[in-house]
Amino acid sequence: MEFLQQIPVWTILIATGILLLVIGAWLIVERILNPTSAHPEDPDVTARITGVCGDTMEITLKIKDGVVTSAGYWASGCGPSSACGAMATQLATGKSLDDIPEIVDYKAIEKAVGGLPEDKVHCAELAAETLIEALHQYFIRQRQKTS
């Protein structure tokens, strides 16, 4: 314990920061190497958005009784976009359509991938926006069916 008291606080903070960056990078690489990109068969809805950075993301959802039973994504662009698309679908699966907008926002996606550099936060925003657009399209279709 005496050893820890001799280490300057700034050294501990730097080491903690490096560790968090390594874990975040590992999670992003994990998502790239093992993506959950398979689209569900016979999806109920698909949404596709191109972000300001030029990356395009597509999210498909299979929905039963108001709950996302399976989801898939496709993303063009950088690795963080792919990681965020994968995480958005993973976070949405098993959730109620009414709950998703409140619990699967860009901050939840960013946190779930282990954090993102400031210049890559737009990837989490694109994933959240695409997921919300899929829900929007689903509700429009449901309303049209009942009309």
Long-range contacts (C-beta under 8 A, 24 or more apart in sequence): 20-114, 20-115, 21-115, 23-114, 24-113, 24-114, 24-115, 24-116, 25-114, 26-114, 27-83, 27-113, 27-114, 28-79, 28-80, 28-83, 28-113, 28-114, 29-79, 31-79, 31-82, 31-83, 31-86, 31-87, 31-113, 32-79, 32-82, 32-83, 35-73, 35-82, 35-86, 36-72, 36-73, 36-86, 36-89, 36-90, 37-72, 37-73, 37-74, 37-75, 37-82, 37-85, 37-86, 38-72, 39-72, 39-73, 39-74, 40-69, 40-70, 40-71, 40-72, 43-72, 44-138, 44-141, 45-134, 45-135, 45-137, 45-138, 45-141, 46-134, 46-137, 47-130, 47-131, 47-133, 47-134, 47-136, 47-137, 48-130, 49-126, 49-129, 49-130, 49-133, 51-81, 51-122, 51-123, 51-125, 51-126, 51-129, 52-122, 53-77, 53-122, 53-123, 53-126, 55-81, 55-123, 55-126, 57-81, 57-85, 57-126, 57-127, 57-130, 58-130, 59-85, 59-88, 59-89, 59-127, 59-130, 59-131, 59-133, 59-134, 60-134, 61-92, 61-134, 61-135, 61-138, 63-97, 63-138, 66-96, 66-97, 66-98, 67-94, 67-95, 67-96, 67-97, 68-92, 68-93, 68-94, 68-95, 68-97, 68-100, 69-93, 69-94, 73-127, 73-130, 77-123, 78-120, 78-123, 80-113, 80-116, 80-120, 80-123, 81-123, 81-126, 81-127, 83-113, 83-123, 84-109, 84-110, 84-113, 84-116, 84-123, 84-124, 84-126, 84-127, 85-127, 85-130, 87-112, 87-113, 87-127, 88-127, 88-128, 88-130, 88-131, 89-131, 92-131, 97-135, 97-138, 97-139, 100-131, 100-132, 100-135, 101-132, 101-135, 104-128, 104-131
